[in-house]
């Protein structure tokens, strides 16, 4: 099997994968980073969003081999020294989740939005930018509030 | 998903070579159509030749045309300041494909090569009279899109860039399917320097097509008002659970008027 190496959450990792191995499978099955979820597996729901070289992508629709040498950040990489990231804290504070399944993808997408659009976000921008992340519990209201607060705190 | 041999060449010539050597090879760009197709077993290649290792290049704005390197992601096309100024319609189109995560990964070359009947880019290519640059030749858009999911590309031919002539004005409007965000109907309108107008429609038929009646009306007077009363026949248009052919025919008129109003 071909070998790959990449940097995940600041740590060099390597492993053997098949050509068909998806990035999300490598993260979850080989590295045990199960915070990244697989929802639809058809690149619609966004539960699998991680950052590859600083950009939010759907890890269910990227081959692990295509991420050779990349810098990958998953939800596990956000908290530093046991302290939640500002966006994680905002989701907790504003109750931006119910079952929590979509939350890792929501938070990774939210951090990406702030990177691209800045810390002052209005509701319309947040809702539009979350087009690729689906939540079946909350009705989005508290998610939008959490992203807004998290953005300001970042 | 069936397994395959994975290749990631660094040069176009090596990509072509790898494809010629493969028993049943496929090129992979951003993968946002091909990987779902592989998962469903709709494609089972022996070899996957990933083009993401090729020199990306990005967007080059010239005096008369804008050349977008094939591997440029939709987000980078949408954000390019020079392109936004030269051909606003293309920037709007790229910024409306899928969602932010899809736009970070999906590429113009992949979209054009796949020629999905509901993809956005083919409409811009046809309306602007783009030229598709490949590893072998330059193909005008009129000859490139040959039907549903089919193009003039040979099996081992790689798209290297898409060159758009700079128009006087351009605009794009689409009615997206709310779930897939693909175009149920998308209309790209371009007014060229010589006053001629081209209107290209995606999502409505088996492939991208032009609407000569609308082009003639807009060449006389480039305003949404000129399109009033003009309709497109529903015969031959797509009909599915999301929209009937009649509904799509109606949407073509609505989107064309919006595209003209938005044109800059």
Interface residues (C-beta under 8 A of the other chain):
Chain A: X2 X18 X19 X20 X22 X41 X42 X43 X44 X46 X49 X55 X56 X57 X58 X61 X62 X63 X65 X66 X68 X109 X112 X113 X116 X129 X131 X132 X133
Chain B: X1 X2 X3 X4 X5 X6 X8 X28 X31 X32 X35 X36 X38 X39 X48 X50 X52 X75 X98 X99 X100 X101 X102 X104 X105 X179 X180 X181
